[in-house]
Amino acid sequence: MFDPSVLLIVSACVYLAIGVPVAFALGLATATTLLLAENYPLMVLLKETFTGIDSFPLMAVPFFILAAELMSGGSLTEVLLRFAGQFVGHKRGGLGYTNVVGLTFFSGISGSALADAAGPGAMMIRMMDKAGYDRSYAAALTAATAIVGPIIPPSIIMIIYALQDDKVSVGQLFAAGIIPGILIAVAMCVVNYRVSKKRNYKGEGQLPPLREILLTTWRALPAILLPVVILGGMRAGWFTPTEAAVVAVFYALVCGKFVYRTLAWKAVPDILARSALLSASVLIIIGFSASFAWVLTIEGIPQQLAEWLVSMHLSPVAFLILVNIFLLLFGIFIEPLPGVMVLAPILAPVAVQMGIDPVHFAMIVIVNLTLGMITPPVGGLLFVTCNVSRVSMSALVRELVPFLWAHGVVLLLLTFVPALSTWLPHMMGFK
C-alpha cells in the first residue's frame, strides 16, 4: 500500500518533469494516487473537479475574460498606447516608458499577464524595434511589465484566491493590488531610465500641444474608467464581483461599438470563441487543482504543515521570509492559478495564526507566484514573449536580469511594509 500524500506529490513532480502541462499533471497525479493508493474511489477525481468549478463567484472569470477580449477587439490597445505615449514618448527611453504605462493601463482591463504581452506588448516590441531599441530589451521590458496584469484589478488570480481564503474578499484584493501594481510599474520605469541612459535610447518628437493632450485623454477616458466602475460599484454595493464582471462585459461592448465605434458585429463570434477557449483552459486548471487540493486536504497535509510551522515558533518576519523563498521556488515550476489553488488553503491559516493581515499575506502570495511567470525554466510569460517578439530565450533572459532585481526590491517592500497592501482597502471601506 502506497502512502497517498507521498504518491500524490511524487507523481505530480514526475509528470511536470516529463513536460506534461501543469493542469493535466495535477489531474494525472490525482488519478494515479486514487488508483494506486486504493483509499478512495476514482470517481472522486470527477466529483471534485466539477465541484471545483461549480461556483457562482467563479463565473466572474469568463465574464472578465470576455470583457478584455471585447475591449481589445474595439481597438482599445491603440487608444491606451497613444494616451500613454503623449506624456512620456518624447523623453529619453520614451517608448520604453510608453510600454510600461500602456501595459499598466491595459492590465486594468485584461487581468491577464499573457493578454498584456500578446496584445499591446507585441505592438510595443515592434514599435521599439523600429525606433532603434534592442529587440531583446524590448521583449524583456514587456515581459517584466506584463506581470502587472494579474495584480492591478480586475484580476482572475485574485478571484481564485478569495475563493480559497474566506478571510479576504474579492473587493479587498482588487483594492489591495492597485498600489503594488503602480510600484512595479515605477520600478520598471527606473530600470528603463538606467538602461536608456546607458544605451542612449532617445525619445521621439516633443510634448504635444495641450489641446491634443486633452483630446487624447478624453478619448481614452472611457477605457481608463473601467476599473473605477468595477471597484466603485462593488464598494457601493451595487453589484457583487460576479455581477461586476457582467457589467464590465456590457461596458466593454458599449465602449467598443458606440463610443470608439471600432468593434464590428461580425467580429463578435470570433471574440466569443477566443473567450470560450481561454475560459475553458482556465477552468480546466481550476478543476484539476481542486481535485489535487482535495487529496492534500483529506490526507491532512495542510494541517500537518501548519502544525510544523507553528511548532518552529517563528516570528512573523521570519515566517514571511521563509514563505517568500518557498513561493519563489514553487513559482518557478507551477503557474500562478494552480499555485494559489494548492497553497492558499495551506499557508493562509498559518499566517492568520501569526497575526499577519490576511490581505497583506494574499498580496505576498499573488506577487510571488506571478513572478514565477518570468522565471526560467517554466515561466509561461517568457515563452509567449519569445513567440511574439521572435527573440531567443537566452537573449530574453539575459536582458531580464535588471528587471528581476527591481521586482525583488518591490517584493521586499510589499513584505515588510504591510500598509502598501492594506491601506487602500481600509480607506475604501472594504471589509
N, C-alpha and C positions, 0 to 999 in steps of 0.2 A: 504493500500500500504506500503510495506516494504522499508526502505532505503537500496539501493543496496550495498553501501560500508560497512555498518554495518553488513548486512546479509552475505556478502562475507567473512568478517573476522571472524565473529562468527561461521559460518558453517565450515570454514576451521579448526578452533580450535576444534570444536566438533568432526569432522572426525578424526583429529590427536589424540584426547583424547581417542577415542574408538579403536585405533590401526590400522586405515586404512593407508597403505603405503603412503609416502609423495606425490608422483606423482599423485596417484589416489585421495588423499584427496584434492589436489588443483583442479583437474578436476571436482570432485563431488561438491566442493564448488562453482565453476564457474557455473556448471549446475543448482544447487539449486538456485543460485542468479538469473539466467536468467529465471527460471521457476516461482519463487515466486515474484520477483520484477516486472516482466512483462514490463520492459522498453525496452528490446532487444529481438530479436528472438533467439530461441535455436540454430539456425544454426550458430550463432556467435562462439559457442564453437568449432564446427568442422572447421570453416574457420580459426580462429585464431590459433588453434592447429596446423593445417597443414602449415599455414603461418610461424609459429614459427620455423619450421624445414626446410622450403623451402629457404635455404640459401647456396650459394656456399662456403663461408668461413667455414660453419658448416660441410662441407664434410671432413674437416681435422680430425674431431673427430673419425669416424670409421676407417680411414686410420692409425691414430696413435695407436688406439687400436689393429688393425691387426699387425702393426709393433712390438708392445710389445709382442703379442702372438707368433709371428714368432721367435723373439729373445729368448723368454722363451722356446719354443719348440726346439730351437737349443742348448740346454744345456748351455745357457749363464749364468744362475744363478751360476752354479758351477765354471765357469771361473772367474766371478767377485768376488765371495767369496774367492777363492784361492788367487786372486790378493790382496784383502784387507787384508787377514789373514797373508800374508807373512811379512807385515810391523808391525803389532800390535799384532799378535796372541801369541807371546812369553811374552808379558808384563802382569803384574798383571791385571786381568779382561780382558785378551786378547780377548776371544771370544765375550765379550760384545762390545769391540771396533770393532771387525770384523763385528759384526751385524750392527752397526751404519754405518761404512764405506761402507759395502756391499750394504745396503739398499739405501744409498745416491747415489752410482753409478747406482744402478738399477732404481732409480727414474728418472734418466736422459733418461731412455728408456721407462718405463711404463707410466709415467704421472698420475699414479693412486695409491692412498694410499692402497686401498683394494688389488690391484695386488701385491704391495710390501709385504703386510702382509701375503697373501695367498701363495706366491711363495717363494722367498728367506727367508722371515721372518719365515715361518713354518719350513723350513730346519734348520735355525739357532736356533730356540727354541729347536728342537730335539738334536742338537749338544751341546748346552749349558746344557741341562738337563743331558745328558750322562757324561759331564765333571764335574758335581757336583754343578752347579748353581741351585738355586731355580727355579722351572719351572714357578711359578707365576711371579718372577722377570724377567725371560727371555721373557715372554709374554708381560709384561708391557713395557720393553725396546723396543720390536719390535713394539708395538702399538704406542708408543710415537715417535719413529723414522720414522715410515711409513708415517706420515703426511707430510714428506718432498716430497713425491711423486707428489702432485699437485703444489708444489712450485718451484722445480727445473725443467727447461724445458726439453722436451715438456710437457705442462700441459693443460688438457682438460678444467679445470675451467678458465684458463687464456684466452683461445679461446672464451669461452662463455662471459666472462666479456668484452672483446674487442668488441664483437658484440652488447653489451648493452650500451657501452660508446664510442662515436665517438672521444673523446679526446685522447684516447690511441690506440696503435696498438698492434697486437699480438707480433711482434718483440720486441717492448719496454717492454712488460710484461715478455716475455721469458728471456730477458737480466736482467730485474729487479729482477727476482726470484733467481738468482744464489747466490748472497751474503747472502740474508736471509736464503736460504736453507743451506748454509755452516754454518751460525751462529747457526741454530737449531741443526745441526749435532755436532758442537763443544759443545753446551750446554748439549746434551745427553751424550757426552763423559765425560764431567765434572761430571755429576751425576753418571755415571758408575764408574768413578775413586773413588769417595767417597764411594759408596756402596761396591765396590770390596775390598777396603782397610779395611772397617769395617767388612766385612764378610769373608775376606781372600780368595777371588776367585783368584786362581793362574793361570798364563799363561801356555801355552803348548809349550814344546820344546824350541828352540832358533832361533835367526835370521838366515834365510837360507843363504847359500853362495851367493856371488854377481852374479855368473853365473846363478844360479837358479832364483834369483830375476829378472834378465834381461830377461830370457826366459819366465817366467810367465807374466811379464809386456808386452813383445812383443805379447804374445798370447792374452792378454786382450785388447790390444790397439784398434783393430777394434771396439769392443763393446763400449769402453770408448769414442771413437771419434764421435759416433752418434749425441749427442747434438751439438758438434762442427760443424759437417756437416750441421745440420739444421740451427743453428744460423748464421754460416758463409755464407751459401748460401742465406739466407734471407737478410742479411746485404749487400751482394754484388749485390743483385738484380737479382740473377739467378732464383729464384723462389718465389712465394707467399707462405704464410703459408699453404694453401691447397695443393699446388704443393710440398711443403716441406714434407708434410705427405706422399704423394705418393712416393717421393724419399726415405723416411725412410722405407717404405714397401720393396722396391727393395733392399735397403741397407741391411735390416734385412734378406731378402731371400738369398742374395749373401753370407752374413756372415755365416748364419746357414748351407747352403748347400755346399758352395765351400771353405770357409775359415776354419770353425770349423768342417765341414763335419759330423755334428751330427743331422741335420734335414733330416728326411726321407720323400720322396714324399708321402708315404702312410699316414703320419701324417697330411698332409696339409688339407684334408677335415675336420678333427676334429678341427683344428686350425681355419679354416674359420667359422665353425659352432659356436664355442665359441665366436669368434669375432662378429659374426652377433647377437648373443643373447645379448652380453654386449652392443653393439652399439644400439640395439633396446631399451634396458632398459634406456640407457642414453637419447636417442631421445624422449622416452615417457615422461621422466621428463621435458625435454626442451619444448616439445609441450604443455603439460598441464600448465607448468609455464608461457608460453607465453600467453595463454588464460586468466589465472588468472591475470597476469600483465596488460593485455588489459582492463579488467574491472576496475582495480585500476586506470589506466591512464584516461579512459573515464569518470570516476567519479571525476576526479581532485584531488585524494588523494595525489599523489606526489607533485603537485603544492601547495596544502594546507599545507602539511607538510614542504615543503621548505620555504614557506612564514612564517610559525610559527617559524621555526628555525632561520630564518634571523631576525625576529622581536624580538627575545630574545637578540640580539646584543652580541652574544658570541664571545669571542676571538677564533682564530684558535686552540689554545691549549685546551681551554675548550670544544670546539666542538669535537676535536679528542678524548678527554677523554670520553665525552658523547657517541660518536659513538662506541668506544671500549666496553663500558659497555653494550650498546644496542646489538651490534653484538654478544658478548659473550653469552648473554642471549638468543638471537634469534637462535644462532647456536646450542644451547642445544636441540632444538626441530625440527630444519629444516636442511636438508642435504645441503652441500655447493652449489651444482648445482642450485636447485630451489631458494636458498637464494640469489645467485648472480643475477639470472633472475629477481627476485622481487625487490631487494633492490638497485642494482646498478643504475637503472634509477632514483630512488628517491634521493639517497644520493650524488651521484657523482656531479650533477649540483650545489648543495649547497656548496660542498667542493670547487669547482672552484670559486664560488662567494666569498668565504672567502680567496681566494688566496693560497689555498693548491694545491701543484703539483698533477695533476691527476694520474701520475704513482705511486707516494708515497701513495696516498689515495687508489688506486687499491690494492696495496700490503697489506695495513692495513685490507681492507675488506676481501681479499682472505685468509690471515693468520688467522684472527679471525674466519671466517666461517669454515676453515679447522680444527681449534682447536675443534670445536663442534663435530667432528668425534670421539674424545676420551673423551668426556664429558658425564657422565651419566645424564639422563637415556636412551637417544635415540641414542647415538653415534654408528653409523654403524660399525666403525672400531673395537670397543670393542667386538661386537658380532662375527665378523669374527675372531678376535684373540682368543677369548674364544673357538670358534669352532675348530680352527686348533691346539690349544695348549692343549685342554681339561682341561682348568683351569676355576674355578668358577668365576662369575662376581665379587663377593665380594673380592676374593683374588687378582684379577687383579686390581681392583680399589684401593685397599689398597697399593699395590706396585707402583701404578701410581702417587701417590701424589707428591714425589720429582720431577718427570718429569714435572708435571703440573706447579710447581713453576718455573722450568727452562724455560719452554715455556712462562710463564708470563714475565720473565726478558727480553727474546728476543723480545717479543711483545712491551714492553716499549721502548726498544732501537729502534725498527723499527718506532715506533710512533713519538719519539722525536728527532731522527737523520735521517732526510729525505734522506741524502746522501747515506745511506745504500741501498736504493731502486733506487735512481735516478742517482748515479754516473756512474755505468756501462753502462746503456742505452745511456747516454750522451757521454761517452768515445767511445762507439762503433758506434756512429753517427746515432742512430735510431731517427727518427723524429715522 
